[in-house]
């Protein structure tokens, strides 16, 4: 199982894209956490922006398809798509995630 983090410019955009990802079977679940602050350097400038964080859950083998779809849907030129493997998970939850 993988957990993927992706940030969006606002909650409405995150909801729209995450709903499509779940509906189309790219992820089992998306948690949307509004009101995060990102501090980063972009094109030589220090930026501070309000963003919405989405946490996506999917089977390991689904990452390439998710990355392609999320990149196509995402409004950012360089979207954050960061995947981390899950070291331990409830077996029933894992079975549900794999059912995607």
One Martini backbone bead per residue (centre of mass of N, CA, C, O) as a GRO file, in nm:
protein
  100
    1UNK     BB    1   0.100   0.034   0.018
    2UNK     BB    2   0.008   0.376  -0.044
    3UNK     BB    3   0.100   0.716   0.029
    4UNK     BB    4  -0.026   1.025  -0.104
    5UNK     BB    5   0.091   1.351  -0.167
    6UNK     BB    6  -0.115   1.652  -0.232
    7UNK     BB    7  -0.138   1.977  -0.355
    8UNK     BB    8  -0.366   2.262  -0.350
    9UNK     BB    9  -0.507   2.577  -0.394
   10UNK     BB   10  -0.790   2.436  -0.305
   11UNK     BB   11  -1.067   2.268  -0.200
   12UNK     BB   12  -1.229   2.245  -0.464
   13UNK     BB   13  -1.006   2.116  -0.632
   14UNK     BB   14  -0.953   1.873  -0.453
   15UNK     BB   15  -1.238   1.753  -0.464
   16UNK     BB   16  -1.261   1.713  -0.769
   17UNK     BB   17  -1.008   1.533  -0.810
   18UNK     BB   18  -1.056   1.318  -0.589
   19UNK     BB   19  -1.327   1.218  -0.693
   20UNK     BB   20  -1.216   1.116  -0.963
   21UNK     BB   21  -1.008   0.913  -0.846
   22UNK     BB   22  -1.219   0.739  -0.703
   23UNK     BB   23  -1.429   0.690  -0.927
   24UNK     BB   24  -1.188   0.571  -1.132
   25UNK     BB   25  -0.983   0.387  -0.937
   26UNK     BB   26  -0.696   0.512  -0.837
   27UNK     BB   27  -0.833   0.530  -0.549
   28UNK     BB   28  -0.974   0.454  -0.235
   29UNK     BB   29  -0.872   0.729  -0.089
   30UNK     BB   30  -0.948   1.073   0.032
   31UNK     BB   31  -0.787   1.321   0.217
   32UNK     BB   32  -0.891   1.651   0.323
   33UNK     BB   33  -0.670   1.934   0.415
   34UNK     BB   34  -0.727   2.230   0.502
   35UNK     BB   35  -0.520   2.493   0.573
   36UNK     BB   36  -0.236   2.513   0.458
   37UNK     BB   37   0.119   2.590   0.467
   38UNK     BB   38   0.348   2.700   0.216
   39UNK     BB   39   0.709   2.690   0.196
   40UNK     BB   40   0.891   2.818  -0.092
   41UNK     BB   41   1.082   2.783  -0.388
   42UNK     BB   42   1.021   2.996  -0.689
   43UNK     BB   43   1.205   3.122  -0.919
   44UNK     BB   44   1.390   3.256  -0.669
   45UNK     BB   45   1.139   3.270  -0.476
   46UNK     BB   46   0.983   3.331  -0.184
   47UNK     BB   47   0.706   3.139  -0.065
   48UNK     BB   48   0.357   3.188   0.061
   49UNK     BB   49   0.090   2.944   0.085
   50UNK     BB   50  -0.223   2.847   0.056
   51UNK     BB   51  -0.336   2.505   0.110
   52UNK     BB   52  -0.438   2.176   0.003
   53UNK     BB   53  -0.437   1.856   0.146
   54UNK     BB   54  -0.378   1.531   0.009
   55UNK     BB   55  -0.462   1.189   0.099
   56UNK     BB   56  -0.364   0.893  -0.062
   57UNK     BB   57  -0.493   0.558  -0.130
   58UNK     BB   58  -0.298   0.270  -0.255
   59UNK     BB   59  -0.172   0.051  -0.445
   60UNK     BB   60   0.141   0.008  -0.549
   61UNK     BB   61   0.077  -0.050  -0.865
   62UNK     BB   62  -0.090   0.244  -0.904
   63UNK     BB   63   0.109   0.486  -0.944
   64UNK     BB   64   0.151   0.544  -1.248
   65UNK     BB   65  -0.149   0.610  -1.308
   66UNK     BB   66  -0.183   0.832  -1.099
   67UNK     BB   67   0.036   1.023  -1.195
   68UNK     BB   68  -0.084   1.073  -1.475
   69UNK     BB   69  -0.368   1.173  -1.390
   70UNK     BB   70  -0.288   1.397  -1.187
   71UNK     BB   71  -0.121   1.563  -1.386
   72UNK     BB   72  -0.361   1.618  -1.584
   73UNK     BB   73  -0.556   1.759  -1.355
   74UNK     BB   74  -0.355   1.953  -1.253
   75UNK     BB   75  -0.284   2.305  -1.214
   76UNK     BB   76   0.004   2.255  -1.178
   77UNK     BB   77   0.309   2.245  -1.327
   78UNK     BB   78   0.430   2.120  -1.037
   79UNK     BB   79   0.322   1.864  -0.883
   80UNK     BB   80   0.256   1.714  -0.590
   81UNK     BB   81   0.391   1.365  -0.584
   82UNK     BB   82   0.406   1.175  -0.288
   83UNK     BB   83   0.538   0.858  -0.210
   84UNK     BB   84   0.460   0.614   0.053
   85UNK     BB   85   0.525   0.349   0.221
   86UNK     BB   86   0.369   0.101   0.409
   87UNK     BB   87   0.471  -0.079   0.690
   88UNK     BB   88   0.179  -0.076   0.835
   89UNK     BB   89  -0.146  -0.256   0.837
   90UNK     BB   90  -0.453  -0.325   0.838
   91UNK     BB   91  -0.577  -0.599   0.681
   92UNK     BB   92  -0.863  -0.494   0.610
   93UNK     BB   93  -0.776  -0.227   0.485
   94UNK     BB   94  -0.590  -0.343   0.267
   95UNK     BB   95  -0.807  -0.506   0.122
   96UNK     BB   96  -0.973  -0.260   0.044
   97UNK     BB   97  -0.757  -0.110  -0.120
   98UNK     BB   98  -0.709  -0.352  -0.324
   99UNK     BB   99  -1.017  -0.330  -0.441
  100UNK     BB  100  -0.972  -0.099  -0.665
   0.00000   0.00000   0.00000
